[in-house]
Amino acid sequence: MSFETISVVGLGYIGLPTAAMFASRKKQVIGVDVNQHAVDTINRGEIHIVEPELDMIVHATVTEGYLKAVTSPEPADAFLIAVPTPFKVCAEGEIPEPDLRYIEAASKAIALVLKKGDLVILESTSPVGATEQMAEWLAEIRPDLSFPQQSGENADVNVAHCPERVLPGHVVRELVENDRVIGGMSKRCSERSVELYKIFVQGDCVITNARTAEMAKLTENSCRDVQIAFANELSMICDKLDIDVWELISLANRHPRINILQPGPGVGGHCIAVDPWFIVSKTPEEARMIHTARKVNDSKPGWVINKVKIAIADFLQENPEKTAKDVTIACYGLAFKPDIDDLRESPALDITKNIAKMHCGQVISIEPNINMLPSELSNVQLVCFDIASAEADIHILLVDHNEFKTKKPKSGVLIDTKGIWN
């Protein structure tokens, strides 16, 4: 059965590029999002996120009539769900648990337009068992249709999990080139999912079951989190021992079997800072190393803020004619990684917010990829590099954007969390 109409629910950093790629292959694509601004922007042939090359593809596919955005699902042959999976609110020190309310809402919305022969794929990074839970939600609303948990290979509607595996800033290329892990709830579910993705995916589509596919994505990001935690812990050790961690890592990496990552101000984004908790919350007694790595990386922003407090004290001691109100602090970068506009779970944003909260003087921010600061930084001013370089007394490099690699403040105290101003 061919897929002529494809629906993508959630038009964010993954959903919109995915929808655009299907549309670029001359498929009718219906993008669904509850954000009216996003829907209106896309229907004008424009994009509401920053991602290289995506603007041209969206403009072309909307203009040619292959891509449209709506706020409520419409009938289609395949449905891909790419909505957020945040944490539930928890007390400090408790293990965060995943919140599946957006997956549940998307499932219940598309259930109303499902028909026999449809395929539903969960792309959202999810805890183990989420795909099965989604299938149960669909079945509850549509008792007139059969699903894999009821009818196996003979189900009216096929269900699978296929996690995204792309790097922000390279999404368009990696959507096409990267291998995909596809976990169907039956063999038929997996085979039909491969058929769908092969519309544009050039990488291999590797088949497994739904639970293993869910765990694969969590494992990839947890592995990365553990590796970053080692680098971050090493940076704090080296600071205490008066050793240049950047030089140390460079020397250690000359060993043919060593590849230490670069430390930073913490770990952010919608994946690496989140996904390990999905494993820890399910298996807290077993996931000891993964849990420890999360604690190390979550503690790094506090360590950076403490370095800023020390820098303020040292500055005032060297400039006794000034008070803390006279000290201007510049925070370079707010995104969770270089050269994107994505602020989700960003340690740079968290650090800037807390500095602005604790410092009585002026705090300014330099983020070349956004035009407006988020509401939690209402007392921070967004400025360009040259103004910050000239006006600030303390400069904190938080994100290694390309713009910052070619410039360096000419005066003032430098706190470099990324090692590019050394």
Beta strands, then each sheet from edge to edge (+ up, - down):
strand 1: 5-9
strand 2: 28-32
strand 3: 67-70
strand 4: 78-81
strand 5: 119-122
strand 6: 158-161
strand 7: 180-184
strand 8: 205-209
strand 9: 329-332
strand 10: 363-366
strand 11: 381-382
strand 12: 394-397
strand 13: 413-416
sheet 1: 3+ 2+ 1+ 4+ 5+ 6+ 7- 8-
sheet 2: 11+ 10+ 9+ 12+ 13+
end
